[in-house]
């Protein structure tokens, strides 16, 4: 050790004391969790999401239906709710209640997959841009601004018509368009954190950019990342439902709530309300649940709103 280096300070047990940024993150994290647990929006959103997840993934174990092969008997098509079919059947003979469960599985799986992928890509892109600064940051932001200038749904419709729609391609396409806002917000958070005292101290002590990024910047930007990840789930489900409603979903046997509404829309004016309203209600409730959780996370991270 050179004469100019400061020896690491150790706690009584011999372990090094946490750095200032880590102490701030740990203390803020406890306050945030406490505020989140007290927030009525958080409790309501979690209950709604848990009920929807249990309905979609556990429901088929208790309510058995055949969703792989459509009914061959014309007598089981377009049946009104009642009897062996609590919410009726559609024009292919599928039980609507069982169809809602399978469609919900696909919608939720796609939403979580898109949220994870877009959050990872957006976080890495925004962090690199904010940490690099200068010409690199300017170029990366111009690329981001160009993509943000294009209406998301319009670009998504164009891309879906270029590529053959399947589950993996749709996850990739929606994720490609969902990481932009996350990247911009993470970049702004990194730029703000770069001027904080604990980051300046870490830089003066010789910490590499990689260490500062993972030990100081990203942990303190976790709030922004988590809020936008929550909203990304709802946005992905909504985008996929919109594409399916427009008839751009993958071919059967794939289905989701948007595809169910699209299939039943033509029969709605003939009185077959059970083909459209149940998936629409489930879609709205699911989006509301994730939105409530996102709002609660945002409020919990804002010191001014923690007592609300």
HUMO-V112079 format. One record per backbone hydrogen bond with DSSP energy under -1.0 kcal/mol. NH is the residue of the N-H (numbers start at 1). CO is the residue of the C=O. If there is no record, write none. Layout:
nh:co
NH:CO
NH:CO
//
This chain:
nh:co
11:15
14:11
17:9
23:19
24:20
25:21
26:22
27:23
28:24
29:25
30:26
31:27
32:28
33:29
34:30
35:31
36:32
37:33
38:34
43:39
44:40
45:41
46:42
47:43
48:44
49:45
50:46
51:47
52:48
53:49
54:50
55:51
56:52
57:53
58:54
59:54
61:58
62:59
63:59
71:92
76:73
77:74
78:90
82:85
85:82
88:85
89:79
90:94
93:90
96:88
99:95
100:96
101:97
102:98
103:99
104:100
105:101
106:102
107:103
108:104
109:105
110:106
111:107
112:108
113:109
114:110
115:111
116:112
117:113
118:114
119:115
120:116
121:117
122:118
123:119
124:120
125:121
126:122
127:123
128:124
129:125
130:126
131:127
132:128
133:129
137:133
138:134
139:135
140:136
141:137
142:138
143:139
144:140
145:141
146:142
147:143
148:144
149:145
155:151
156:152
157:153
158:154
159:155
160:156
161:157
162:158
163:159
170:166
171:167
172:168
173:169
174:170
175:171
176:172
177:173
179:175
183:179
184:180
185:181
186:182
187:183
188:184
189:185
190:186
191:187
192:188
193:189
194:190
196:193
200:196
201:197
202:198
203:199
204:200
205:201
206:203
207:202
212:208
213:209
214:210
215:211
216:212
217:212
218:213
220:216
225:221
226:222
227:223
228:224
229:225
230:226
231:227
232:228
233:229
234:230
235:231
236:232
237:233
238:234
239:235
240:236
241:237
242:238
243:239
244:240
245:241
246:242
247:244
248:243
254:251
260:256
261:257
262:258
263:259
264:260
265:261
268:265
271:268
272:267
273:271
275:272
276:273
277:273
280:276
281:277
282:278
283:279
284:280
285:281
286:282
287:283
288:284
289:285
290:286
291:287
292:288
293:289
294:290
295:291
296:292
297:293
298:294
299:295
300:296
301:297
305:302
308:305
//
